[in-house]
C-alpha cells in the first residue's frame, strides 16, 4: 500500500472577501475530487481572503499510478489562472515506512 499527499500553498488573485475566496477554492477542490478520486480540502489560512492551502491524499496499491495521479493534480492546480501556486509539498509513504 502506498499513500501520497500534496499540499498546495496558493495566493489568490483579485479576491476581497472570504465569500469570494470560497468561490475560487471550492471549484478547485471539487475538480480534484471529481477528476482524480482523491480526498481534498482547504486545510489552512481559512481566515485570510487572499491565501489558501489545499491538501489532498490518495491511497493506491501501485506506486507508479499514485505518482502519476499526484503529478496530474499538481498540473491541474498550477494551470489555474485565478491562483498563483507559491509552493507544493509532496509526501510519499510506501510499505517500507
N, C-alpha and C positions, 0 to 999 in steps of 0.2 A: 504494500500500500504506500502511496506517495501523496503528500499534502503540499500544495503550493499556495502561497499568499502573495498578494500585491497590495501596496499602499501608495495611493496617488495623492501628492500634495498639489493642490490646484489654486491658482489665482484666477478669480472670475473677472470678466470684462466689465461692462457698463452696468453694474448692479448697485442699487442704492438702498435695498431693504432686504430683510430676511425672507420676505414673501417672494421677491424677485430671485433671490438665491435658490429657493426651493424649486422655482420654475426652471432653473438651469440644471441643478444637481439631480433631481428626481428622474428626468428622462435619461440621463447617462446611466444611473443605477439600473433603471428598468431595462434599458437596452442590453447592458452587460448580462443581466439575469436571463433575459429572453433569448439572446443570440447564443450565449455560451454556457448556459445552465450552471452558473456559478452563484455562490452566495455573496451578495454585495450590499453595502450600506454606507451612508455617511457616518464617519466614526470620530471626527474631531473638528474643532473650530466651529461648533454649532452656533455660537452667538456672534460670530464675525460674518458680516454680509459679503465680504469680497474674498474670503478664503474658505476652502473646504478640503477635507481629507476623505477620500473614498477608499474603503478597504474591501478586498474580496478574497475568497478562499475557494479552493476546489480540491476534491479527493479523486484519485484515479489509480488504477492498477498498473498503468503504463507510464513510465517517466517521460518518454518521448511525447506522448499525447498531451500530458499535463504541461510540459514546457511549450508545446505548440499553442495550446489554448491561452496560456498566460501571455505569450507573445502577441497573439491576436487581440487580447483585451487591452494590452498596453498600446498597440497601434490605434485601436478604436478611440481610446481616451486622448491620445496625443493628436489625433486628427480632428478633434472637435474645435471649431473656430471660436467658440464662445468662452473657452477656457485656455489658460496658459499652464502647461504642465511644468511645475517647478522641480519636482523630483519624483522618482519611483523607487520604492524599496521592495525587493523581491526576496522571499524566503522559500526554500525548498527543503522539505523533510522527507527522507527516504526510510527504508526498512532498517538501515544501519544506525539511525539516530536513537 
